[in-house]
Amino acid sequence: MSRVKKWKLWFSITLPSLFVMLSQSLMKDRTELNTMPLWVVQLIVFFLTASAAILIVDWIFTFASVRRFFGNSYNVEGFWIIRTEFKEEANDNLLYKLGILRLMYVGSELRLKAVTTRLDNYHKRLLVHSEVAFVSDNPEKAYYLNYFSYPIQGQDMHHGLAFAEFSFPDTDTMHMQGKILLETEGKLRTQTASKISHRNVRRLRKKLGRPDWMIKVLENNGDVELALAPTNNSSE
């Protein structure tokens, strides 16, 4: 279970308990509610306050800034520049091109979703969506598992598996190293990734817009600063 999910679980237990205790305390001397038995009123209040608290927790954790705060330095959610090592025989496989992996939590259950953006030979976006993505972390290690499907022109959808280990250095940049296995190859290939800081993602989005900033970074071989550099539009 990821650190963000652990924090949400803690709030989902603690906040409803506090709401119920507060409501029971406020009703303790409300003897004027004599139209129905007190235990019935207390039961209704219990369900209403507990449900309200759970809805509040769900709503709070829909904000990425909240998830970043509780994930702290272990927060894997965000954008990653991912590279795959390959030899010449795999040069025409689009899945091995430089990509931007986005890891994000979706839904009230905080299900992890992974989407990788790459450019094809015509500089059009190729998206690979995960079927199942999972992250487990602890104070020392964090692991990533991704089962995904990918298209091949003129063929049915194929499947692949990627797994990796995250490192949490003292610097601002997180790294990931792992392997990828494609159904059509049956070979393990090494993948490495570095996380784009949230600050740089905001700068890229502000300057280049969504989702054009990813195309610009990929066109510059993953160099974020080069993608952010001023362009010379002056003409002679």
C-alpha positions in Angstrom: 0.0 0.0 0.0 1.4 3.4 -0.9 2.0 6.1 1.7 -0.8 8.3 0.3 -3.3 5.4 0.7 -2.2 4.8 4.3 -2.8 8.4 5.2 -6.2 8.4 3.6 -7.1 5.2 5.4 -6.0 6.8 8.7 -8.2 9.9 8.1 -11.1 7.7 6.9 -11.0 6.0 10.4 -10.1 9.0 12.6 -12.3 11.7 11.1 -15.6 9.8 11.2 -14.8 8.8 14.8 -14.3 12.4 15.8 -17.5 13.5 14.0 -19.5 10.8 15.8 -18.0 11.6 19.2 -18.8 15.3 18.7 -22.3 14.7 17.6 -23.0 12.4 20.5 -21.6 15.0 22.9 -23.8 17.7 21.4 -26.9 15.5 21.7 -26.3 14.4 25.2 -28.6 17.0 26.8 -31.1 17.3 24.0 -33.9 15.6 25.8 -36.5 17.6 23.8 -36.0 15.2 20.9 -38.7 13.0 22.4 -40.6 12.1 19.2 -38.6 9.0 18.8 -36.4 6.9 21.1 -33.0 8.4 21.8 -31.1 5.4 20.6 -32.8 5.8 17.2 -31.8 9.4 17.0 -28.3 8.5 18.0 -28.1 5.8 15.3 -29.3 8.2 12.6 -26.8 10.8 13.7 -24.0 8.2 13.7 -24.6 7.1 10.1 -25.0 10.7 8.9 -21.9 12.1 10.6 -19.8 9.1 9.6 -20.9 9.2 6.0 -20.3 13.0 5.9 -16.8 12.5 7.3 -15.9 9.8 4.7 -17.2 12.0 1.9 -15.0 14.9 3.1 -11.9 12.7 3.2 -12.7 11.4 -0.3 -13.0 15.0 -1.5 -9.9 16.2 0.2 -7.7 13.5 -1.4 -9.0 14.3 -4.9 -6.5 17.2 -4.8 -3.1 16.4 -6.1 -1.5 19.0 -3.8 -2.9 17.1 -0.8 -1.6 13.8 -2.1 1.8 15.4 -2.7 1.9 16.7 0.9 1.1 13.4 2.5 3.3 11.4 0.1 6.2 13.7 1.0 9.5 12.6 -0.5 7.9 9.2 -1.2 5.4 10.6 -3.7 5.8 8.8 -7.0 2.8 10.5 -8.5 3.7 12.9 -11.3 5.6 12.9 -14.6 8.7 10.8 -15.4 11.1 10.9 -18.3 11.6 7.2 -19.1 14.2 5.6 -21.3 14.5 2.1 -22.6 17.8 0.5 -23.5 17.7 -1.5 -26.7 20.0 -2.7 -29.5 19.6 -2.0 -33.2 17.3 -4.9 -33.9 14.6 -3.2 -31.8 15.2 0.2 -33.2 11.8 0.3 -35.0 9.8 -0.5 -31.9 7.9 2.6 -30.8 7.6 1.3 -27.3 11.4 1.8 -26.9 11.4 5.4 -27.8 11.9 8.1 -25.2 8.6 8.5 -23.2 7.0 10.6 -20.5 5.3 8.3 -17.9 2.5 9.9 -15.9 1.6 8.2 -12.6 -1.6 9.4 -11.0 -4.1 8.3 -8.4 -7.8 8.3 -9.6 -11.1 7.7 -7.9 -12.0 7.6 -4.2 -10.1 4.3 -3.9 -7.0 6.0 -5.2 -6.4 3.5 -7.9 -3.0 4.1 -9.6 -3.1 4.9 -13.3 -0.1 4.9 -15.6 -0.1 6.5 -19.0 3.1 6.8 -21.2 3.3 9.3 -24.0 5.7 8.7 -26.9 6.1 10.2 -30.3 5.8 8.1 -33.4 7.9 8.5 -36.6 5.6 11.3 -37.7 5.8 13.1 -34.3 2.3 12.2 -33.4 1.5 11.2 -29.8 1.4 7.5 -29.0 -0.3 6.7 -25.7 0.1 3.5 -23.8 -2.4 3.0 -20.9 -1.9 0.6 -18.0 -4.4 -2.2 -17.4 -3.1 -2.6 -13.8 -0.6 -0.4 -12.0 0.6 -0.8 -8.5 3.1 0.9 -6.1 4.2 -0.4 -2.7 6.4 1.7 -0.5 8.1 1.5 2.9 10.7 3.6 4.7 13.5 2.2 2.5 12.1 1.0 -0.8 9.3 1.6 -3.2 8.3 -0.8 -6.0 6.3 -0.3 -9.2 4.4 -2.9 -11.3 2.6 -2.1 -14.5 0.6 -4.5 -16.8 -0.3 -2.6 -20.0 -1.6 -3.1 -23.5 -0.2 -1.5 -26.7 -1.2 -1.4 -30.3 0.6 -2.7 -33.3 -0.5 -1.5 -36.7 -2.6 -4.1 -38.5 -2.7 -6.4 -35.5 -4.7 -6.9 -32.3 -3.7 -5.3 -29.0 -0.7 -6.9 -27.3 0.4 -6.8 -23.7 3.5 -6.0 -21.7 4.8 -5.9 -18.2 7.0 -3.4 -16.5 8.4 -3.4 -13.0 10.8 -1.1 -11.3 12.3 0.2 -8.0 12.2 3.8 -7.0 15.1 5.5 -5.2 14.6 8.5 -2.9 17.8 10.5 -2.8 18.5 13.6 -0.7 18.3 15.6 -3.9 15.1 16.9 -5.6 15.2 14.4 -8.4 13.7 10.9 -7.8 14.9 8.0 -10.0 13.5 4.7 -11.1 15.2 1.7 -12.6 13.5 -1.5 -13.8 12.7 -3.8 -16.7 10.1 -4.0 -19.4 8.9 -7.2 -21.2 6.8 -7.1 -24.4 4.5 -10.0 -25.5 5.8 -9.8 -29.0 9.5 -10.1 -28.0 9.9 -12.2 -24.8 13.0 -10.2 -23.8 13.7 -8.2 -20.7 15.0 -4.8 -21.4 16.3 -2.2 -18.9 14.4 1.0 -18.2 15.5 4.1 -16.3 13.5 7.1 -15.4 13.8 10.4 -13.6 11.0 12.5 -12.2 10.2 15.9 -13.6 9.8 18.2 -10.6 6.3 19.7 -10.0 7.8 23.1 -10.3 9.1 22.3 -13.8 5.8 20.7 -14.8 4.0 24.0 -13.9 6.6 26.0 -15.9 6.2 23.8 -18.9 2.4 23.9 -18.8 2.4 27.7 -18.4 4.7 28.3 -21.3 3.7 25.5 -23.7 0.2 24.5 -22.7 -1.3 21.0 -22.3 -0.4 18.5 -23.7 2.0 20.4 -26.0 4.7 20.6 -23.3 5.2 16.8 -23.4 5.7 16.9 -27.2 8.3 19.7 -26.8 10.2 17.8 -24.1 10.2 14.6 -26.1 11.4 16.5 -29.2 14.3 17.8 -27.1 15.3 14.3 -26.0 13.9 14.8 -22.5 15.8 18.0 -21.8 13.4 20.1 -19.7 15.6 23.2 -19.6 16.0 23.1 -23.4 12.2 22.8 -23.8 11.8 25.9 -21.5 14.5 27.9 -23.3 13.3 31.0 -25.2 12.8 30.4 -28.9 14.2 32.9 -31.4 11.3 33.8 -33.6 12.9 36.9 -35.1 13.3 37.0 -38.9 15.8 38.9 -40.9 
